[in-house]
C-alpha cells in the first residue's frame, strides 16, 4: 500500500509529483528537495546554507511520515558543481553523526529553479 506524504513544513511540489511516499508503512521516500525555505520561498544559493535547507526539508517530510533522519538508509545528492562536494559534505555530516546512510553524489547539468543542489532520502519507520 502506498501513501502520499504532504507537509507545510517543506516546500510544496513544483510539478506533478508528491513531496514523498510511504510504502506498506515501512519505507518512506522523499522527492528531491531543493534548498527552498518553505516559509519564504527563498532559494538558498550558498552551498552550506543550501545543503542545510535541503536536509531540513527532507527531515520535515520524514517527520510528517512518522520517521526521522536517524532512520535514513540511502540518500542521493545532486550537485550543480562537484567542486562543492567538500562544503556540502561538511554540513551533511552534521545531520548523520553516527551510522551514516549509503549515499550517491553526482554532478548534474541543471536543476529546477537553477538550484545548486537537490537531495532525496529513503528511510524506514
N, C-alpha and C positions, 0 to 999 in steps of 0.2 A: 504494500500500500504506500502511495506517495502523498506527501502533504506540502503545499506551497507555504513558504515562510515569508512573513512580511512584518517589518517593524519600522516605526517612525524614527528610531534611533540610528538608522543608517540611511544613506541616500536611496530614494526610490529608483526603480529601474528606468533607464533612459531609452529602452527599446522593448521588443517583445520577449521579455524573459522575466523570471522571478528573482528576488533577492537571494533566495536559497530554496532548497528542497530537503525534506526529511523522507527517509525510506524505511518502511517497516519498523518505524520507531527506533531504529538503531544507528543509522548513518545519516549525517547531515552534511550537505554540500552547499557552499555559498557560490554565488556567481562572482566573477571577478569584481573586486571593489576598487574603484578609482579613489584617489585621495580627495574626495569631496566632503566638506563639512556638512552634515545633514541639517544643521540649524541655519546656516547661512548660504549654502550652495557654493561657497568659495572652493576653488580648486587649488590645492597646495602645490607649489612649484619648487620648493626646496626639497631635495631628496630625503633628508631626515624627517622633516615635517610630513612629507607625503607618505613615507613608509609608516609612520606612527598613525596617521589618519586612516590609511587603508586598513591597517590591522585593527584599529578601533572599530571601524565599520564591520569588519568580519566578526569581531568579538560581539558586537551588538546583535548581529543576526544569529550567532550561535546561542547567545543567552536567550533570545526570543524563542529558540527551539528547545530550550531546556538543557543545554550543554555549555561547555566552556572552552577556553583556549588551551587548558591543560589536557583536553581530550582530543586535540587536533592530531591526526595521523599523517596528513600529507598537505603540503602547500605548493602552490605554483606562483612564482614571481615573474612578472613580465616587465622588463626594463626597457625604456626607450634608448638608454645608453648603458652598456655593460660596464663602462668606467665608473658608474655609480654603485657598483656592486659592494665595495667595501663600506661605504657610508650607509647603504641600505642594511647591510648585514649587522652593522653596529646597533642600529635601532631594533632590528628584527630579533636579535639575541636577547633583548630585554623582555620580550614577550614570551620567549621559550627558554627559560633559565635552566630547566632540567628535562631530560629525555626529549630533546627537540624532535619534531616530526621529520619524516622524509620530505625532501624538497627538490624541486626543479627551479632553476632560474635561467631565463633566456632573454636575449635582446630581441626586440621586435621593431619593425619599421615605423609603426604608428599605432597610437592608442586612441580610443574615443576621447573627445574634447581636448585632444593634444596633451593628454596626461603624460607624466614622466614615468609612472609605473602603475601597475594593477596587480592585485594579489587576490587569489582564491584559496579557500581552505576546505578540507574534508575532516570531519570529526565524528566520533562515536558518542553515544549517550552514556 
